[in-house]
Amino acid sequence: MKKTIFFLVNNLSFLKSHRINVVLEAKKKDFKVIVGYGELGGASISFFLKRGVDCFPISLQRNSKNPFKELWSIFTIWQTFYKLNPDIVHLITIKPYLYGGIAARLAKIPCVVSSIAGLGILFNQNKLWNLCFQIILYPLFKFAFNHPNQKVIVQNQNDRKILMNWVNLDKKKILLLPGSGVDLSKYTKLKELNKIVTVCFASRLLRDKGVFDFAYAAKLIQKRKIKAKFLLAGNLDPGNPTSLSFKDLNQIKNEKAVEVIGFQKDIPSLYAKSHIICLPSFYGEGLPKALIEAAAAGRAVVTTDTPGCRDAIIPNKTGLLVPAKDPQKLAKALISLITNHKERIIMGKAGRKLAEKKFSIHKINKSHLKLYKELI
């Protein structure tokens, strides 16, 4: 009989953009695949149904802090696991891997995979609420990550150390995989196309992703009369407390240092028209997909010296690191690449080699399938 994998995720569009290759590869390898989701996020259920993947809505609200709703979420996840009795549950993003981890133990699911896409937001900011949040979450992490047949996937060394030191998680239980992977075959236009050097930011438009730092650095460079074009690609995320508002976005547009181009579905084409990829994030990343794709596209990167971001490049070889929340140093690093064509090209080629070595979607898929079989 086919073994069943149940993927649980907050947002179905995130699964489609970041994990769809793993889902379809499991289906291809003769697993029965089911997806549980809290929000559609703009994704279409028909996309999954056409590919033979059943989808179940789950009472799971990404931004809810109501304790009764959260308990109800755990109950409905447990109820779904108990009813469907999958062989493996693969839990993606924080509420699914916490609530799903608890429910999986209560429902006696045989195998559990918990995917963490960045813990830094809980540990990298010196705020009182971070400490309070850690105290509240500690017992949940402890219980959710204590299944006897479980692997926890992390994307960077910092998150691995946090789990080993904070939750006292056995290092044998942790698997380090470099991000979601990228289909290298889609990134074929590796030569620089435009004459005007173009710097591209492509991500959700969150303050913590460094949008304002990017816009301010663009203004500083513009004042220096250095010829360059700056593109801001991405959507607002109203469900996220750090999302830019329409007012914020209009302000950036009105300053005219940055061209706001909205969400871009075709990232390979966007990066082919760009020369430098910039992500000045202090979000608490796992391994940013934007930077993995930059490497695949053969583009030099400027990003922050923070967990996840620094793990996505080889400093001074595939890109440059700058301190977080420092638009002056960000501008200086960008200028060094804008004005140095040769260095950009060398970094871009090194980035492509890094992508071929570490970030290929085929390698990521193979690691997931191997993990599923080992747990079974």
NORWOSUL-V189196 format. One record per helix or strand. SS is the DSSP state (@ for helix, = for strand). FROM is the first residue (numbers start at 1). TO is the last residue. If there is no record, write none. Layout:
BEGIN
ss->SS from->FROM to->TO
ss->SS from->FROM to->TO
END
This chain:
BEGIN
ss->= from->4 to->11
ss->@ from->12 to->18
ss->@ from->20 to->28
ss->= from->32 to->39
ss->@ from->45 to->49
ss->= from->54 to->57
ss->@ from->67 to->84
ss->= from->88 to->92
ss->@ from->94 to->106
ss->= from->111 to->115
ss->@ from->120 to->123
ss->@ from->128 to->144
ss->= from->150 to->154
ss->@ from->157 to->166
ss->@ from->171 to->173
ss->= from->174 to->176
ss->= from->182 to->182
ss->@ from->184 to->186
ss->= from->198 to->202
ss->= from->206 to->206
ss->@ from->207 to->209
ss->@ from->211 to->223
ss->= from->229 to->233
ss->= from->243 to->243
ss->@ from->246 to->255
ss->= from->259 to->262
ss->@ from->267 to->272
ss->= from->276 to->279
ss->@ from->289 to->296
ss->= from->300 to->304
ss->@ from->310 to->312
ss->= from->315 to->315
ss->= from->319 to->322
ss->@ from->327 to->338
ss->@ from->341 to->359
ss->= from->360 to->360
ss->@ from->361 to->375
END
